[in-house]
Amino acid sequence: MQIEICASSYTSLELAAQHKVSRVELCQNLSCGGLTPSLALVRRSLDLNLNTHVLIRPRAGDFCYSESECQQIIDEVHLYKELGIQGLVIGALSKERRLLATLIRQIREISFGIELTFHKAFDDISDWKSAMDILIELKFDRILTSGQSVNVFEGIETLKSYKSYANGRIQILPGGGVGVDNIQSILNGLQPDEIHFSGTKKEVKDNSEYFASDVLSVDSQKLHNLVELTKSYRAI
């Protein structure tokens, strides 16, 4: 089974390399679901010879982007592709919560030769079969999703429907809320080919009078346990 680590720090990358995971999805600001990472983080991942996939998401909030935000996405796709990454993780929707097909097709055209994952914007789409058909037509490699639920465990039944409809034409990558307490049930319920998790914990960074904040930081023991549980899994 392939393991994808959502990595937002040098520490996460070093742990991913140590555990020899299949690939990493690079981002920053996990507390809002992840944003486009820094150049330094991407270069560090490549230096560690990790299979490096980069999230392109210019801001927090919904996935309905303005014209200028779409241009930023295109520019960042060009920029990170030139660094030699192995994959991109992207997603954009119309105001009607359908695939923003013009932007998605443009990204596909300029990202020839690298893998494409459509991210959890997919969970905002009501007509998911039509959306999946378009992504298959455009030769996307996978969809990162929690089955239109707050986490994978609650979305298992929908994820089963996704996997059945995909029928091997595109990978369904379960991700979101995967933890030590539920990963065994998720693996047994879905028997996925791939799984995505971050192994993080909430920390309060409050040594500041004006900028105190909760952040999600990688927990090395939690990540280790998740990797080991996944690697030792045998389908029943």
N, C-alpha and C positions, 0 to 999 in steps of 0.2 A: 504494500500500500504506500502511495506517495504521501509525504507529509510536507505541508506548506506552513511555514512560520511567518506570522505577521510581525515584522521587525521594525522598531522605530528608534533604535539606539545602537551604538557600537556594542554595548553589552549583549543585546539580542543577537546581533550578527555573530559575535564570537561564540555564543552558545549554539547558534544554528550550525556553525562550522564544526564545533566540537561534537555535536550529535549527528553530523552528516545527514542533515535533512535533505529532502528532494529539491526544495527551492524556498526562496524567501519572497514575501511581498513587502516592499519597502514603503513606509509612510511616516508621517509624524502626527502628533496630536491625536492619539488614539481615543482620548476622552470624547471626541466629537465624531468618532467613526473613522478617522484617518484623513489626512490631507497629503498633498504632494510633498515628498521628502526633499531634504537638502541635497545639493550636489555632493557634499562631503560624505554623506551616508551612502549614496550610490557608489561612489568611488571606493569606499571602504569595503563594501560588499563584493565588488568586482575584484579588489585586491585579495580578498579571502577566497577567491575562486568559487563563490556561491552562484547558484543558478538564480539570477537576479531579475525579479519582476517588479516594476515600479508602478505604484498607484498614481494616477493623474486625476486629481480632484482639487480645484483651485480654492474652494471655500467650504465651510460647514453649511449645513442646512440641506435644502432639497437639491434635486438634480436637474432643475430647469434653469438653464444658463442663458445669460444675456449674450449679445453678439460679441462684445469684448471678451467675455469669459470663454466663449467658444474659441476665439482667436488665441487666447492664452493657452488653452488646452492643446491646440494644434502646434503652437510654438514649443510647448514642453514635450510633446511627442517627438518632434524633430530633435530637440536638444538631448533627451535621454537616449534616443535611438543611436545618436552619434557617439555616445559614450561606450556603446557595445553591450548594452543590456540584452538579456534573453527574452524578456517579455514585458508587456504593458497590461495594466489593469485599469479599465476605463468604463464609463457609463454616462449617459445623458438622456434626458426625457423631455418630451414636449409638455406643454401646460395640461394636456389631456392625459398625461402619464402614459404615453406610448413612447416607443423608441424614437429618439431624435435621429431619424434615419440618415439625413444628409450629413450630419457630423460623424456618425458612426461609420458610414461608407467612406468618408474622406480619411478617417483614421486608418481604416483597413487598407486603403490604397497606399498610404505613405509609410505603413509599418510592415511592408512585405519582408518576409524572412525572419520575423520574430513572432512569438506566441501572443495571443490576445485573450484576455479574460474579461468578461463583462461582470462588473462588480454588483454589490447588493442593491443598487438602484433597481435591479430586476424585481426585488420584493415589493416595489411600488407599482408594478405593472399589473393591471387587472386581466388583460387578454394575453396571458403568458404564452399560450401556444403559438399565436401569431408572432410574438416577439422572439420566441425560441427558433421558429422557422427562419426568420430573417437572420439571426445570428449564425445559424447553421449554413444558410446560403452564403454568408460573408466569410465562412470558414473560421469563425471564432473557435478557440480551443476548449473553452470552459465557461461556466457560469458559476460565480461565487454567490451563494444564497443560503438563507436560513428558512426557506419555505414560507415566505410571507408571514413570518412570526418573529417575535422578539429574540428568539434563540432557536438553534437547530433542534433541540430536544422537543420543543413545542411544535415545530414544523415538520416533524418526521413524516406524517402522512402525506402532506403536500410534496415533500421532497421525493417520496416514493413515486408519486404521480409524475413529477418532473423526470425522474430517472427512466420510468417506463416509456414516457413519450419520446425522450431523447433517443433511447434504444441504441446507444453507442455512437450516435452521430455527433454528439458533443458531450464533454464531461460535465457532470453535475458535482460541484465542489461544495460540500456542506461547511459552513463557517458562521460563527457568531454564537457566543455563549457556551462554547465547548470547554468543559472543565473536568477535573479529576472525578467529580461526583457523578457526572452523567455520560462520560465518553464511552463507557462500556455499553450502556443502553443504546447510545447513538450508533455505535459500530454494529451491534447486534441487529438493531432495527433497520439500518440502511444498507449494511454491507457495502460501503462505498469503495471506490478505487482510490480516492484521494480524500484528505481531510485538512482543514485549515484551523489553526488556533494560534493564540499569542502567548499564553502562559503568563498573564499579567496579574497584578494586584493593585488596588487603589491605595495611593499614598497622599498624604497632605503635605504640601510644600508651603509652610506658613512662616518661615523666618523672614518675613517682610511685613511692613506696615500697610502697604498698598497693593501688593500683588500676590497674596496668598491664594492657593488654588489646589484642588484635588487633581491628581494626575494618575495615569495608569502606567506603571513601571513593571518591567519584566521581573518575574520571581523565578530564580534559577531552579529551585527545587520543584516548583510547580511545573515548569517547562520540562524538566527532566522526567517527572512522573508521567506527564502526558505523552511524551515521546516513547517512553518505555512501554506504557500501556498499549499504544498504537502498534509498536513494533512486535509486541508479543501476541497481538490479537490473531485469532484463528476463526474464520467464519464457521458458524454452526448451522 
